[in-house]
Amino acid sequence: MVAPIQIGAGIEIGAGINVGAGAAPITGGTITYAEMNPPVVAGFQLQDATATVNGSVGFTINNGAATGVAISALTAENQTFFNNQGTGFYAASFGAGSTYPTSTVEITSIPSTTGGTLIFFFDPGLTYPATFNYPFTIA
Amino acid sequence: MYITTTDPTPAPQPGDAGFWEWVQANRPHNFPTPE
């Protein structure tokens, strides 16, 4: 048994001293509407110029040959997260009311190479039209 | 003697003309997902 150590009143812990073991948890990876740099416009943030935008709720991709999404207002935390993650295929989950709760997405550009913008593609193998509601979580 | 440098062309941003064409041209992967 490890005897508990109590820190009494009036004792301060200096800067740079960590309590407990383990690295800081990995955070980030969840994209909100605000990070889309609204207003969302079909053909701008959404590759599909025929997409149906539903305000802060989400959007519907109608053209399965144009499934790209550009997120240009990522939080600093998410910029770090996606820069570390890199390009490639990742599992993603989408908000309530989405046609598909989960799917694979393809990250093609990370913020460090595109002036801060994250670009990913929904799987063109899904059946479209398909609605995707915020938030998006890419892990 | 002058040494000239060329700044890298900044990546276009959503809403810029030709943005999605640029994305497609620089796409390192492509669906379908590799086995």
Backbone of each chain as nested JSON, in Angstrom:
{
  "chains": [
    {"id": "A", "residues": [
      {"number": 1, "name": "MET", "atoms": {"N": [0.847, -1.192, 0.0], "CA": [0.0, 0.0, 0.0], "C": [0.887, 1.248, 0.0]}},
      {"number": 2, "name": "VAL", "atoms": {"N": [0.486, 2.2, -0.778], "CA": [1.219, 3.462, -0.819], "C": [0.546, 4.423, 0.149]}},
      {"number": 3, "name": "ALA", "atoms": {"N": [1.336, 4.899, 1.048], "CA": [0.763, 5.808, 2.043], "C": [0.366, 7.119, 1.377]}},
      {"number": 4, "name": "PRO", "atoms": {"N": [-0.807, 7.595, 1.648], "CA": [-1.217, 8.862, 1.036], "C": [-0.375, 10.007, 1.565]}},
      {"number": 5, "name": "ILE", "atoms": {"N": [-0.111, 10.931, 0.668], "CA": [0.625, 12.136, 1.052], "C": [-0.339, 13.3, 0.971]}},
      {"number": 6, "name": "GLN", "atoms": {"N": [-0.418, 14.008, 2.047], "CA": [-1.323, 15.145, 2.054], "C": [-0.523, 16.433, 1.981]}},
      {"number": 7, "name": "ILE", "atoms": {"N": [-1.047, 17.383, 1.232], "CA": [-0.421, 18.7, 1.152], "C": [-1.215, 19.633, 2.041]}},
      {"number": 8, "name": "GLY", "atoms": {"N": [-0.565, 20.123, 3.028], "CA": [-1.258, 20.941, 4.006], "C": [-1.505, 22.352, 3.522]}},
      {"number": 9, "name": "ALA", "atoms": {"N": [-2.301, 23.047, 4.276], "CA": [-2.636, 24.42, 3.958], "C": [-1.391, 25.279, 3.972]}},
      {"number": 10, "name": "GLY", "atoms": {"N": [-1.316, 26.195, 3.065], "CA": [-0.206, 27.138, 3.054], "C": [1.013, 26.659, 2.298]}},
      {"number": 11, "name": "ILE", "atoms": {"N": [0.961, 25.418, 1.765], "CA": [2.105, 24.913, 1.004], "C": [1.803, 25.085, -0.479]}},
      {"number": 12, "name": "GLU", "atoms": {"N": [2.681, 25.76, -1.187], "CA": [2.468, 25.997, -2.607], "C": [3.361, 25.084, -3.433]}},
      {"number": 13, "name": "ILE", "atoms": {"N": [2.875, 24.712, -4.594], "CA": [3.646, 23.882, -5.508], "C": [4.211, 24.795, -6.587]}},
      {"number": 14, "name": "GLY", "atoms": {"N": [5.519, 24.771, -6.746], "CA": [6.171, 25.679, -7.674], "C": [5.927, 25.323, -9.125]}},
      {"number": 15, "name": "ALA", "atoms": {"N": [6.246, 26.261, -10.004], "CA": [6.082, 26.048, -11.442], "C": [6.975, 24.915, -11.91]}},
      {"number": 16, "name": "GLY", "atoms": {"N": [6.49, 24.145, -12.852], "CA": [7.298, 23.083, -13.44], "C": [7.271, 21.79, -12.666]}},
      {"number": 17, "name": "ILE", "atoms": {"N": [6.552, 21.769, -11.542], "CA": [6.457, 20.539, -10.766], "C": [5.109, 19.894, -11.062]}},
      {"number": 18, "name": "ASN", "atoms": {"N": [5.161, 18.68, -11.562], "CA": [3.935, 17.983, -11.921], "C": [3.553, 17.004, -10.823]}},
      {"number": 19, "name": "VAL", "atoms": {"N": [2.3, 16.931, -10.546], "CA": [1.794, 15.997, -9.561], "C": [1.204, 14.809, -10.297]}},
      {"number": 20, "name": "GLY", "atoms": {"N": [1.613, 13.617, -9.903], "CA": [1.075, 12.44, -10.562], "C": [1.923, 12.034, -11.744]}},
      {"number": 21, "name": "ALA", "atoms": {"N": [1.672, 10.837, -12.247], "CA": [2.488, 10.296, -13.325], "C": [1.741, 10.365, -14.656]}},
      {"number": 22, "name": "GLY", "atoms": {"N": [2.482, 10.203, -15.736], "CA": [1.87, 10.098, -17.052], "C": [1.91, 11.395, -17.809]}},
      {"number": 23, "name": "ALA", "atoms": {"N": [1.868, 11.241, -19.127], "CA": [1.907, 12.407, -19.996], "C": [0.538, 13.074, -20.045]}},
      {"number": 24, "name": "ALA", "atoms": {"N": [0.551, 14.3, -20.5], "CA": [-0.709, 15.012, -20.665], "C": [-1.574, 14.277, -21.685]}},
      {"number": 25, "name": "PRO", "atoms": {"N": [-2.884, 14.21, -21.464], "CA": [-3.737, 13.513, -22.428], "C": [-3.72, 14.196, -23.786]}},
      {"number": 26, "name": "ILE", "atoms": {"N": [-3.84, 13.399, -24.809], "CA": [-3.911, 13.942, -26.159], "C": [-5.28, 14.594, -26.343]}},
      {"number": 27, "name": "THR", "atoms": {"N": [-5.275, 15.811, -26.767], "CA": [-6.532, 16.522, -26.96], "C": [-6.627, 16.988, -28.41]}},
      {"number": 28, "name": "GLY", "atoms": {"N": [-7.821, 17.356, -28.793], "CA": [-8.018, 17.838, -30.144], "C": [-8.651, 16.783, -31.019]}},
      {"number": 29, "name": "GLY", "atoms": {"N": [-8.923, 17.147, -32.257], "CA": [-9.49, 16.212, -33.203], "C": [-10.968, 16.369, -33.41]}},
      {"number": 30, "name": "THR", "atoms": {"N": [-11.62, 17.221, -32.617], "CA": [-13.046, 17.459, -32.795], "C": [-13.251, 18.832, -33.422]}},
      {"number": 31, "name": "ILE", "atoms": {"N": [-13.911, 18.825, -34.569], "CA": [-14.079, 20.044, -35.361], "C": [-15.501, 20.558, -35.189]}},
      {"number": 32, "name": "THR", "atoms": {"N": [-15.607, 21.806, -34.817], "CA": [-16.917, 22.417, -34.616], "C": [-17.266, 23.35, -35.783]}},
      {"number": 33, "name": "TYR", "atoms": {"N": [-18.51, 23.79, -35.781], "CA": [-18.985, 24.696, -36.83], "C": [-18.128, 25.958, -36.912]}},
      {"number": 34, "name": "ALA", "atoms": {"N": [-17.773, 26.513, -35.772], "CA": [-17.007, 27.764, -35.761], "C": [-15.69, 27.617, -36.503]}},
      {"number": 35, "name": "GLU", "atoms": {"N": [-15.135, 26.406, -36.495], "CA": [-13.846, 26.189, -37.145], "C": [-13.971, 26.109, -38.672]}},
      {"number": 36, "name": "MET", "atoms": {"N": [-15.211, 26.054, -39.168], "CA": [-15.437, 26.064, -40.619], "C": [-15.277, 27.464, -41.212]}},
      {"number": 37, "name": "ASN", "atoms": {"N": [-15.016, 28.454, -40.349], "CA": [-14.918, 29.843, -40.793], "C": [-16.221, 30.272, -41.475]}},
      {"number": 38, "name": "PRO", "atoms": {"N": [-17.331, 30.18, -40.723], "CA": [-18.641, 30.458, -41.316], "C": [-18.758, 31.895, -41.806]}},
      {"number": 39, "name": "PRO", "atoms": {"N": [-19.697, 32.159, -42.729], "CA": [-20.714, 31.215, -43.188], "C": [-20.145, 30.166, -44.138]}},
      {"number": 40, "name": "VAL", "atoms": {"N": [-20.682, 28.968, -44.02], "CA": [-20.268, 27.885, -44.904], "C": [-20.939, 28.072, -46.258]}},
      {"number": 41, "name": "VAL", "atoms": {"N": [-20.152, 28.012, -47.311], "CA": [-20.66, 28.233, -48.669], "C": [-20.281, 27.03, -49.536]}},
      {"number": 42, "name": "ALA", "atoms": {"N": [-21.276, 26.46, -50.195], "CA": [-21.008, 25.356, -51.115], "C": [-20.081, 25.847, -52.222]}},
      {"number": 43, "name": "GLY", "atoms": {"N": [-19.039, 25.083, -52.472], "CA": [-18.058, 25.48, -53.472], "C": [-16.861, 26.191, -52.865]}},
      {"number": 44, "name": "PHE", "atoms": {"N": [-17.012, 26.698, -51.627], "CA": [-15.895, 27.339, -50.928], "C": [-15.298, 26.337, -49.938]}},
      {"number": 45, "name": "GLN", "atoms": {"N": [-15.898, 26.284, -48.732], "CA": [-15.397, 25.287, -47.78], "C": [-15.756, 23.869, -48.215]}},
      {"number": 46, "name": "LEU", "atoms": {"N": [-16.829, 23.751, -48.965], "CA": [-17.277, 22.441, -49.45], "C": [-16.964, 22.338, -50.933]}},
      {"number": 47, "name": "GLN", "atoms": {"N": [-16.28, 21.27, -51.314], "CA": [-15.926, 21.111, -52.726], "C": [-17.175, 21.006, -53.591]}},
      {"number": 48, "name": "ASP", "atoms": {"N": [-18.199, 20.366, -53.049], "CA": [-19.437, 20.175, -53.8], "C": [-20.209, 21.497, -53.883]}},
      {"number": 49, "name": "ALA", "atoms": {"N": [-20.168, 22.094, -55.056], "CA": [-20.857, 23.372, -55.244], "C": [-22.366, 23.22, -55.204]}},
      {"number": 50, "name": "THR", "atoms": {"N": [-22.846, 21.966, -55.25], "CA": [-24.287, 21.729, -55.177], "C": [-24.717, 21.302, -53.779]}},
      {"number": 51, "name": "ALA", "atoms": {"N": [-23.796, 21.323, -52.825], "CA": [-24.123, 20.895, -51.463], "C": [-25.211, 21.778, -50.865]}},
      {"number": 52, "name": "THR", "atoms": {"N": [-25.979, 21.192, -49.96], "CA": [-27.024, 21.92, -49.252], "C": [-26.513, 22.255, -47.862]}},
      {"number": 53, "name": "VAL", "atoms": {"N": [-26.405, 23.544, -47.567], "CA": [-25.859, 23.976, -46.278], "C": [-27.001, 24.215, -45.302]}},
      {"number": 54, "name": "ASN", "atoms": {"N": [-26.859, 23.644, -44.102], "CA": [-27.88, 23.789, -43.07], "C": [-27.32, 24.561, -41.881]}},
      {"number": 55, "name": "GLY", "atoms": {"N": [-26.832, 25.751, -42.168], "CA": [-26.358, 26.655, -41.117], "C": [-25.338, 26.022, -40.204]}},
      {"number": 56, "name": "SER", "atoms": {"N": [-25.56, 26.224, -38.897], "CA": [-24.606, 25.722, -37.91], "C": [-24.831, 24.256, -37.583]}},
      {"number": 57, "name": "VAL", "atoms": {"N": [-25.849, 23.642, -38.231], "CA": [-26.153, 22.233, -37.946], "C": [-25.23, 21.31, -38.729]}},
      {"number": 58, "name": "GLY", "atoms": {"N": [-25.087, 21.583, -40.022], "CA": [-24.256, 20.722, -40.862], "C": [-24.534, 20.998, -42.322]}},
      {"number": 59, "name": "PHE", "atoms": {"N": [-24.345, 19.997, -43.156], "CA": [-24.57, 20.16, -44.595], "C": [-24.803, 18.802, -45.224]}},
      {"number": 60, "name": "THR", "atoms": {"N": [-25.325, 18.839, -46.431], "CA": [-25.556, 17.615, -47.192], "C": [-24.728, 17.656, -48.466]}},
      {"number": 61, "name": "ILE", "atoms": {"N": [-23.879, 16.654, -48.622], "CA": [-23.098, 16.518, -49.847], "C": [-23.976, 15.777, -50.86]}},
      {"number": 62, "name": "ASN", "atoms": {"N": [-24.198, 16.393, -52.004], "CA": [-25.03, 15.776, -53.039], "C": [-24.216, 15.066, -54.107]}},
      {"number": 63, "name": "ASN", "atoms": {"N": [-23.016, 15.563, -54.338], "CA": [-22.163, 15.025, -55.401], "C": [-21.069, 14.152, -54.789]}},
      {"number": 64, "name": "GLY", "atoms": {"N": [-21.196, 12.854, -54.944], "CA": [-20.219, 11.934, -54.37], "C": [-18.853, 11.993, -55.015]}},
      {"number": 65, "name": "ALA", "atoms": {"N": [-18.73, 12.754, -56.081], "CA": [-17.424, 12.937, -56.72], "C": [-16.729, 14.203, -56.245]}},
      {"number": 66, "name": "ALA", "atoms": {"N": [-17.364, 14.904, -55.305], "CA": [-16.789, 16.153, -54.785], "C": [-17.039, 16.199, -53.286]}},
      {"number": 67, "name": "THR", "atoms": {"N": [-16.284, 15.415, -52.548], "CA": [-16.564, 15.239, -51.116], "C": [-15.571, 15.979, -50.218]}},
      {"number": 68, "name": "GLY", "atoms": {"N": [-14.804, 16.899, -50.782], "CA": [-13.799, 17.593, -49.991], "C": [-14.382, 18.643, -49.068]}},
      {"number": 69, "name": "VAL", "atoms": {"N": [-13.709, 18.822, -47.92], "CA": [-14.086, 19.847, -46.945], "C": [-12.82, 20.568, -46.504]}},
      {"number": 70, "name": "ALA", "atoms": {"N": [-12.886, 21.888, -46.446], "CA": [-11.742, 22.69, -46.01], "C": [-12.111, 23.429, -44.735]}},
      {"number": 71, "name": "ILE", "atoms": {"N": [-11.3, 23.259, -43.714], "CA": [-11.555, 23.892, -42.419], "C": [-10.43, 24.871, -42.148]}},
      {"number": 72, "name": "SER", "atoms": {"N": [-10.742, 26.148, -42.226], "CA": [-9.671, 27.152, -42.21], "C": [-9.613, 27.969, -40.93]}},
      {"number": 73, "name": "ALA", "atoms": {"N": [-10.446, 27.643, -39.947], "CA": [-10.408, 28.408, -38.687], "C": [-10.249, 27.462, -37.502]}},
      {"number": 74, "name": "LEU", "atoms": {"N": [-9.338, 26.511, -37.647], "CA": [-9.094, 25.557, -36.569], "C": [-8.578, 26.271, -35.322]}},
      {"number": 75, "name": "THR", "atoms": {"N": [-8.921, 25.724, -34.167], "CA": [-8.315, 26.214, -32.933], "C": [-6.826, 25.877, -32.964]}},
      {"number": 76, "name": "ALA", "atoms": {"N": [-6.065, 26.574, -32.145], "CA": [-4.629, 26.289, -32.054], "C": [-4.404, 24.846, -31.628]}},
      {"number": 77, "name": "GLU", "atoms": {"N": [-5.241, 24.382, -30.742], "CA": [-5.124, 22.995, -30.271], "C": [-5.322, 22.021, -31.422]}},
      {"number": 78, "name": "ASN", "atoms": {"N": [-6.326, 22.28, -32.252], "CA": [-6.58, 21.376, -33.374], "C": [-5.511, 21.494, -34.458]}},
      {"number": 79, "name": "GLN", "atoms": {"N": [-4.971, 22.689, -34.636], "CA": [-3.88, 22.81, -35.616], "C": [-2.713, 21.91, -35.206]}},
      {"number": 80, "name": "THR", "atoms": {"N": [-2.375, 21.939, -33.937], "CA": [-1.289, 21.079, -33.443], "C": [-1.659, 19.619, -33.596]}},
      {"number": 81, "name": "PHE", "atoms": {"N": [-2.886, 19.293, -33.243], "CA": [-3.334, 17.9, -33.308], "C": [-3.225, 17.359, -34.731]}},
      {"number": 82, "name": "PHE", "atoms": {"N": [-3.754, 18.107, -35.696], "CA": [-3.776, 17.585, -37.074], "C": [-2.4, 17.66, -37.737]}},
      {"number": 83, "name": "ASN", "atoms": {"N": [-1.585, 18.64, -37.343], "CA": [-0.211, 18.652, -37.863], "C": [0.543, 17.409, -37.411]}},
      {"number": 84, "name": "ASN", "atoms": {"N": [0.304, 17.012, -36.178], "CA": [0.971, 15.81, -35.672], "C": [0.398, 14.548, -36.307]}},
      {"number": 85, "name": "GLN", "atoms": {"N": [-0.882, 14.594, -36.624], "CA": [-1.54, 13.403, -37.162], "C": [-1.09, 13.114, -38.59]}},
      {"number": 86, "name": "GLY", "atoms": {"N": [-0.953, 14.146, -39.396], "CA": [-0.496, 13.956, -40.765], "C": [-1.609, 13.55, -41.714]}},
      {"number": 87, "name": "THR", "atoms": {"N": [-1.232, 13.392, -42.981], "CA": [-2.216, 13.008, -43.986], "C": [-2.454, 11.5, -43.944]}},
      {"number": 88, "name": "GLY", "atoms": {"N": [-3.538, 11.089, -44.587], "CA": [-3.848, 9.658, -44.65], "C": [-5.303, 9.399, -44.314]}},
      {"number": 89, "name": "PHE", "atoms": {"N": [-5.605, 8.137, -44.077], "CA": [-6.98, 7.713, -43.833], "C": [-7.216, 7.544, -42.333]}},
      {"number": 90, "name": "TYR", "atoms": {"N": [-8.329, 8.094, -41.857], "CA": [-8.618, 8.066, -40.426], "C": [-10.092, 7.764, -40.197]}},
      {"number": 91, "name": "ALA", "atoms": {"N": [-10.349, 7.147, -39.038], "CA": [-11.728, 6.927, -38.626], "C": [-12.31, 8.249, -38.145]}},
      {"number": 92, "name": "ALA", "atoms": {"N": [-13.557, 8.482, -38.495], "CA": [-14.209, 9.729, -38.094], "C": [-15.616, 9.434, -37.611]}},
      {"number": 93, "name": "SER", "atoms": {"N": [-16.103, 10.276, -36.735], "CA": [-17.5, 10.187, -36.31], "C": [-18.127, 11.564, -36.484]}},
      {"number": 94, "name": "PHE", "atoms": {"N": [-19.43, 11.562, -36.707], "CA": [-20.135, 12.795, -37.035], "C": [-21.291, 13.014, -36.069]}},
      {"number": 95, "name": "GLY", "atoms": {"N": [-21.783, 14.239, -36.029], "CA": [-22.776, 14.622, -35.047], "C": [-24.139, 13.981, -35.272]}},
      {"number": 96, "name": "ALA", "atoms": {"N": [-25.011, 14.155, -34.28], "CA": [-26.35, 13.584, -34.322], "C": [-27.092, 14.042, -35.574]}},
      {"number": 97, "name": "GLY", "atoms": {"N": [-27.821, 13.107, -36.173], "CA": [-28.596, 13.424, -37.363], "C": [-27.835, 13.199, -38.653]}},
      {"number": 98, "name": "SER", "atoms": {"N": [-26.577, 12.835, -38.555], "CA": [-25.797, 12.561, -39.762], "C": [-26.274, 11.259, -40.4]}},
      {"number": 99, "name": "THR", "atoms": {"N": [-26.164, 11.171, -41.701], "CA": [-26.571, 9.961, -42.415], "C": [-25.745, 8.77, -41.956]}},
      {"number": 100, "name": "TYR", "atoms": {"N": [-24.461, 8.995, -41.775], "CA": [-23.552, 7.95, -41.296], "C": [-22.939, 8.421, -39.978]}},
      {"number": 101, "name": "PRO", "atoms": {"N": [-23.096, 7.67, -38.91], "CA": [-22.49, 8.103, -37.642], "C": [-20.974, 8.033, -37.659]}},
      {"number": 102, "name": "THR", "atoms": {"N": [-20.453, 7.085, -38.42], "CA": [-18.999, 6.944, -38.522], "C": [-18.633, 6.624, -39.965]}},
      {"number": 103, "name": "SER", "atoms": {"N": [-17.409, 6.924, -40.311], "CA": [-16.91, 6.599, -41.645], "C": [-15.407, 6.84, -41.66]}},
      {"number": 104, "name": "THR", "atoms": {"N": [-14.792, 6.491, -42.764], "CA": [-13.383, 6.814, -42.967], "C": [-13.284, 8.123, -43.73]}},
      {"number": 105, "name": "VAL", "atoms": {"N": [-12.366, 8.972, -43.308], "CA": [-12.085, 10.186, -44.072], "C": [-10.62, 10.168, -44.477]}},
      {"number": 106, "name": "GLU", "atoms": {"N": [-10.346, 10.922, -45.506], "CA": [-8.986, 11.013, -46.029], "C": [-8.479, 12.439, -45.821]}},
      {"number": 107, "name": "ILE", "atoms": {"N": [-7.522, 12.599, -44.928], "CA": [-6.902, 13.918, -44.745], "C": [-5.84, 14.08, -45.825]}},
      {"number": 108, "name": "THR", "atoms": {"N": [-5.999, 15.124, -46.635], "CA": [-5.062, 15.325, -47.74], "C": [-4.119, 16.493, -47.503]}},
      {"number": 109, "name": "SER", "atoms": {"N": [-4.501, 17.417, -46.648], "CA": [-3.625, 18.554, -46.359], "C": [-3.758, 18.909, -44.894]}},
      {"number": 110, "name": "ILE", "atoms": {"N": [-2.613, 19.147, -44.255], "CA": [-2.62, 19.517, -42.843], "C": [-2.298, 21.001, -42.707]}},
      {"number": 111, "name": "PRO", "atoms": {"N": [-2.654, 21.595, -41.576], "CA": [-2.543, 23.057, -41.446], "C": [-1.157, 23.609, -41.72]}},
      {"number": 112, "name": "SER", "atoms": {"N": [-0.11, 22.89, -41.362], "CA": [1.234, 23.445, -41.507], "C": [1.644, 23.628, -42.958]}},
      {"number": 113, "name": "THR", "atoms": {"N": [0.969, 22.978, -43.888], "CA": [1.347, 23.087, -45.298], "C": [0.344, 23.891, -46.118]}},
      {"number": 114, "name": "THR", "atoms": {"N": [-0.73, 24.313, -45.499], "CA": [-1.774, 24.989, -46.269], "C": [-2.21, 26.287, -45.615]}},
      {"number": 115, "name": "GLY", "atoms": {"N": [-1.291, 26.947, -44.93], "CA": [-1.641, 28.221, -44.324], "C": [-2.684, 28.111, -43.233]}},
      {"number": 116, "name": "GLY", "atoms": {"N": [-2.698, 26.973, -42.552], "CA": [-3.601, 26.805, -41.407], "C": [-4.864, 26.044, -41.709]}},
      {"number": 117, "name": "THR", "atoms": {"N": [-5.042, 25.619, -42.958], "CA": [-6.286, 24.952, -43.344], "C": [-6.119, 23.433, -43.34]}},
      {"number": 118, "name": "LEU", "atoms": {"N": [-7.098, 22.763, -42.767], "CA": [-7.175, 21.301, -42.821], "C": [-8.128, 20.916, -43.947]}},
      {"number": 119, "name": "ILE", "atoms": {"N": [-7.717, 19.978, -44.778], "CA": [-8.579, 19.53, -45.88], "C": [-8.741, 18.029, -45.78]}},
      {"number": 120, "name": "PHE", "atoms": {"N": [-9.985, 17.595, -45.773], "CA": [-10.225, 16.154, -45.803], "C": [-11.361, 15.841, -46.757]}},
      {"number": 121, "name": "PHE", "atoms": {"N": [-11.46, 14.551, -47.12], "CA": [-12.495, 14.088, -48.028], "C": [-13.314, 13.007, -47.344]}},
      {"number": 122, "name": "PHE", "atoms": {"N": [-14.636, 13.109, -47.476], "CA": [-15.49, 12.0, -47.075], "C": [-15.301, 10.874, -48.091]}},
      {"number": 123, "name": "ASP", "atoms": {"N": [-15.626, 9.671, -47.649], "CA": [-15.468, 8.491, -48.497], "C": [-16.447, 8.566, -49.673]}},
      {"number": 124, "name": "PRO", "atoms": {"N": [-15.948, 8.629, -50.908], "CA": [-16.857, 8.682, -52.059], "C": [-17.631, 7.378, -52.252]}},
      {"number": 125, "name": "GLY", "atoms": {"N": [-17.248, 6.334, -51.506], "CA": [-17.962, 5.064, -51.584], "C": [-19.263, 5.055, -50.813]}},
      {"number": 126, "name": "LEU", "atoms": {"N": [-19.513, 6.098, -50.011], "CA": [-20.797, 6.193, -49.329], "C": [-21.873, 6.513, -50.355]}},
      {"number": 127, "name": "THR", "atoms": {"N": [-23.114, 6.369, -49.938], "CA": [-24.226, 6.722, -50.823], "C": [-24.589, 8.186, -50.614]}},
      {"number": 128, "name": "TYR", "atoms": {"N": [-24.608, 8.926, -51.687], "CA": [-24.938, 10.352, -51.641], "C": [-26.255, 10.599, -52.344]}},
      {"number": 129, "name": "PRO", "atoms": {"N": [-27.049, 11.605, -51.896], "CA": [-26.738, 12.616, -50.894], "C": [-26.513, 12.018, -49.507]}},
      {"number": 130, "name": "ALA", "atoms": {"N": [-25.627, 12.64, -48.752], "CA": [-25.347, 12.239, -47.378], "C": [-25.168, 13.502, -46.534]}},
      {"number": 131, "name": "THR", "atoms": {"N": [-25.836, 13.476, -45.381], "CA": [-25.784, 14.63, -44.477], "C": [-24.725, 14.41, -43.407]}},
      {"number": 132, "name": "PHE", "atoms": {"N": [-23.954, 15.447, -43.153], "CA": [-22.938, 15.406, -42.1], "C": [-23.174, 16.6, -41.176]}},
      {"number": 133, "name": "ASN", "atoms": {"N": [-23.441, 16.286, -39.917], "CA": [-23.688, 17.348, -38.941], "C": [-22.504, 17.491, -37.998]}},
      {"number": 134, "name": "TYR", "atoms": {"N": [-22.31, 18.705, -37.523], "CA": [-21.222, 18.998, -36.574], "C": [-21.564, 18.417, -35.206]}},
      {"number": 135, "name": "PRO", "atoms": {"N": [-20.569, 18.109, -34.411], "CA": [-19.146, 18.205, -34.709], "C": [-18.637, 16.965, -35.422]}},
      {"number": 136, "name": "PHE", "atoms": {"N": [-17.464, 17.125, -36.05], "CA": [-16.771, 15.996, -36.67], "C": [-15.581, 15.638, -35.769]}},
      {"number": 137, "name": "THR", "atoms": {"N": [-15.435, 14.387, -35.495], "CA": [-14.277, 13.948, -34.706], "C": [-13.449, 12.997, -35.55]}},
      {"number": 138, "name": "ILE", "atoms": {"N": [-12.21, 13.344, -35.742], "CA": [-11.291, 12.523, -36.537], "C": [-10.193, 12.027, -35.604]}},
      {"number": 139, "name": "ALA", "atoms": {"N": [-10.077, 10.726, -35.51], "CA": [-9.121, 10.166, -34.543], "C": [-8.065, 9.336, -35.244]}}
    ]},
    {"id": "B", "residues": [
      {"number": 1, "name": "MET", "atoms": {"N": [26.493, 41.646, -57.618], "CA": [25.79, 40.389, -57.858], "C": [24.574, 40.338, -56.945]}},
      {"number": 2, "name": "TYR", "atoms": {"N": [23.51, 39.935, -57.511], "CA": [22.283, 39.819, -56.735], "C": [21.884, 38.348, -56.612]}},
      {"number": 3, "name": "ILE", "atoms": {"N": [21.459, 38.033, -55.462], "CA": [20.907, 36.694, -55.252], "C": [19.391, 36.851, -55.14]}},
      {"number": 4, "name": "THR", "atoms": {"N": [18.713, 36.23, -56.022], "CA": [17.261, 36.355, -55.991], "C": [16.663, 35.115, -55.348]}},
      {"number": 5, "name": "THR", "atoms": {"N": [15.682, 35.359, -54.607], "CA": [14.941, 34.26, -54.001], "C": [13.491, 34.376, -54.394]}},
      {"number": 6, "name": "THR", "atoms": {"N": [12.861, 33.267, -54.384], "CA": [11.444, 33.246, -54.728], "C": [10.661, 32.697, -53.545]}},
      {"number": 7, "name": "ASP", "atoms": {"N": [9.778, 33.503, -53.049], "CA": [8.94, 33.013, -51.968], "C": [8.048, 31.891, -52.492]}},
      {"number": 8, "name": "PRO", "atoms": {"N": [7.877, 30.838, -51.694], "CA": [6.946, 29.804, -52.147], "C": [5.545, 30.373, -52.292]}},
      {"number": 9, "name": "THR", "atoms": {"N": [4.893, 29.931, -53.32], "CA": [3.534, 30.41, -53.534], "C": [2.65, 29.95, -52.392]}},
      {"number": 10, "name": "PRO", "atoms": {"N": [1.997, 30.859, -51.72], "CA": [1.155, 30.429, -50.607], "C": [-0.01, 29.586, -51.1]}},
      {"number": 11, "name": "ALA", "atoms": {"N": [-0.391, 28.655, -50.262], "CA": [-1.51, 27.796, -50.623], "C": [-2.772, 28.644, -50.748]}},
      {"number": 12, "name": "PRO", "atoms": {"N": [-3.58, 28.402, -51.782], "CA": [-4.849, 29.124, -51.873], "C": [-5.763, 28.722, -50.73]}},
      {"number": 13, "name": "GLN", "atoms": {"N": [-6.714, 29.548, -50.455], "CA": [-7.632, 29.3, -49.349], "C": [-9.047, 29.107, -49.881]}},
      {"number": 14, "name": "PRO", "atoms": {"N": [-9.907, 28.483, -49.084], "CA": [-11.285, 28.27, -49.538], "C": [-11.911, 29.579, -50.015]}},
      {"number": 15, "name": "GLY", "atoms": {"N": [-12.507, 29.508, -51.186], "CA": [-13.115, 30.701, -51.762], "C": [-12.236, 31.335, -52.828]}},
      {"number": 16, "name": "ASP", "atoms": {"N": [-10.913, 31.032, -52.78], "CA": [-10.036, 31.539, -53.839], "C": [-10.333, 30.794, -55.137]}},
      {"number": 17, "name": "ALA", "atoms": {"N": [-10.142, 31.487, -56.248], "CA": [-10.332, 30.843, -57.545], "C": [-9.355, 29.683, -57.687]}},
      {"number": 18, "name": "GLY", "atoms": {"N": [-9.849, 28.553, -58.119], "CA": [-8.993, 27.401, -58.366], "C": [-8.596, 26.647, -57.119]}},
      {"number": 19, "name": "PHE", "atoms": {"N": [-9.22, 26.975, -55.974], "CA": [-8.816, 26.325, -54.728], "C": [-8.962, 24.815, -54.802]}},
      {"number": 20, "name": "TRP", "atoms": {"N": [-10.131, 24.326, -55.21], "CA": [-10.359, 22.875, -55.185], "C": [-9.563, 22.165, -56.277]}},
      {"number": 21, "name": "GLU", "atoms": {"N": [-9.275, 22.859, -57.369], "CA": [-8.402, 22.278, -58.385], "C": [-6.997, 22.102, -57.8]}},
      {"number": 22, "name": "TRP", "atoms": {"N": [-6.554, 23.102, -57.029], "CA": [-5.247, 23.013, -56.374], "C": [-5.235, 21.843, -55.381]}},
      {"number": 23, "name": "VAL", "atoms": {"N": [-6.305, 21.691, -54.636], "CA": [-6.389, 20.594, -53.665], "C": [-6.256, 19.248, -54.382]}},
      {"number": 24, "name": "GLN", "atoms": {"N": [-6.996, 19.094, -55.453], "CA": [-6.967, 17.811, -56.179], "C": [-5.575, 17.543, -56.752]}},
      {"number": 25, "name": "ALA", "atoms": {"N": [-4.936, 18.589, -57.257], "CA": [-3.62, 18.415, -57.874], "C": [-2.552, 18.054, -56.848]}},
      {"number": 26, "name": "ASN", "atoms": {"N": [-2.782, 18.436, -55.582], "CA": [-1.789, 18.189, -54.538], "C": [-2.221, 17.091, -53.575]}},
      {"number": 27, "name": "ARG", "atoms": {"N": [-3.173, 16.296, -54.009], "CA": [-3.728, 15.267, -53.13], "C": [-2.763, 14.08, -53.059]}},
      {"number": 28, "name": "PRO", "atoms": {"N": [-2.228, 13.796, -51.867], "CA": [-1.226, 12.73, -51.771], "C": [-1.808, 11.33, -51.761]}},
      {"number": 29, "name": "HIS", "atoms": {"N": [-3.062, 11.225, -51.414], "CA": [-3.709, 9.918, -51.347], "C": [-4.992, 10.003, -52.153]}},
      {"number": 30, "name": "ASN", "atoms": {"N": [-5.652, 8.9, -52.238], "CA": [-6.961, 8.934, -52.874], "C": [-7.719, 7.684, -52.471]}},
      {"number": 31, "name": "PHE", "atoms": {"N": [-8.994, 7.838, -52.27], "CA": [-9.817, 6.672, -52.01], "C": [-9.775, 5.773, -53.237]}},
      {"number": 32, "name": "PRO", "atoms": {"N": [-9.989, 4.476, -53.155], "CA": [-10.444, 3.781, -51.958], "C": [-9.334, 3.58, -50.935]}},
      {"number": 33, "name": "THR", "atoms": {"N": [-9.74, 3.309, -49.701], "CA": [-8.796, 3.08, -48.63], "C": [-7.885, 1.906, -48.979]}},
      {"number": 34, "name": "PRO", "atoms": {"N": [-6.58, 2.059, -48.768], "CA": [-5.679, 0.929, -49.052], "C": [-6.038, -0.286, -48.211]}},
      {"number": 35, "name": "GLU", "atoms": {"N": [-5.877, -1.46, -48.799], "CA": [-6.157, -2.694, -48.041], "C": [-5.107, -2.894, -46.969]}}
    ]}
  ]
}
